[in-house]
Amino acid sequence: MPDVIEERAGVPVLVCDPAGPPVATEQDALDLIGATYLGAEVVALPANRLDERFFSLGTRFAGEVMQKFVNYRVRLAVIGDISGHLAASSALRALVHESNRAGHVWFLPDLAALDDRLRS
């Protein structure tokens, strides 16, 4: 399935293909942001597409990617099970907790949780 824009809970969302290319550079993140210019307000990105460096906060890759989305005012929803990464890093757990309290970057288990979040 290619990346597609779907309306979810009344919001246009770029739902990314789990088998799509990895997000391994800032340019990859910018490419996703650029794809939203076709009408999406949110990018639903499967966690498995994120380079492993994203989950190792010492690399600063997560911060760089998340900042791009904030700067361009596009919301990012990382979709999928990241429990293994969370178990290995208290700093990542704190980042996820704080991100989920705010409005720009969310870490959610599935698209149904994204729908619930968009409704609230």
N, C-alpha and C positions, 0 to 999 in steps of 0.2 A: 504494500500500500504506500503510495507517495504521501508526503506531507500535504494535508488538506486543511482548508479553513472551514470550520463547522460552527454553527451557532449552538452554544451550550449555556443554558440558563439565561438566554437572552443576550449573551455576549459573544462576539465573534472571536474564535480561538483557533490559532494555528496548531493543529494536532499533528505532532511529528511522528513519523514512521519509526517504530522501534528498531527496524533493520536499516535505518538510514545512516548516513556518514557520521562519524564521531565528531563531537565538539572538543577539539584538542588545541585550538588557538583562539586568540581574541577575534581574529578574522572570521572564524567559524561562527562565533557568537554574533558578530555583526551581520553575517549572511542571514542568520535566522531573523534578526531584527529587521533587515531589509525585506524579507519575505512577508512581514506583517503589513507592509505598506500596501498590500493588495486588499486590506480591510480588517485585519485582525488586531485585537487589543491585548491579547494574551498569547504566549507561547507555552504549549504543554509539551515538555521535552522529557522523553523517557530517561530515567536515571542511567540506564545502561549505555546511553549515547555519550555521556560525559566521560572525558578522559579521567583516569584514576587520580591524576594530579588535583582534580577538582576537590576530591575528598580528603586530601592531605593539605591542610591549611597553611603549612609552612611554605608551600610553593607559591602562594598568593594567587593562584590561578582562579580559585572560586571568587575571590574578591574582585579580580579583574573582569570576570564574566558578569557577575552580578552588578557591578558598577556600570557596565555598558547598558544593561537593561534599564537601570534606574535613570541614567543620563538621557536615554532616548524615550523615556516614559512608556516603556512596554513592560507589562507584567510577565514574569517567568514563573511557571509552575513546573517543578521537577517532580515527575511522576514515577513512582515505583518504590520498591523496598530497598531502603538504604540502611537497614538495621545493622548489618555487618560493619559498615563504616562508622555508624554511631557508637557501636559497642567499643570500637577501638580508639575513639577520640572524644574526650570531654569537651574540647574546644569546638568540635563540629556539632556536638549535641547542643551546646550553647548557641551557636550560630543558627542552627535549624530552629530552635525554640524562639529566638528573637525574630528571625525572618518570618516565621509563621504568625507572629503577633502583628506584623506590619502589613503593608498592602502591595509591595512590589515583587517580592520573591517568596514563593511558598514551596514547601516540600510536602507532597501529598502521596498517599499510597496508591491512588487510582483516579480515573477520570470521574467516577461518581463523587469522590471527595472534592474534586475540583468544582463540579456542578454545585455541591452544597456550599462551598466557599464563595462562589460567584453569586449565589442567591442571597447571602448574608450581607 
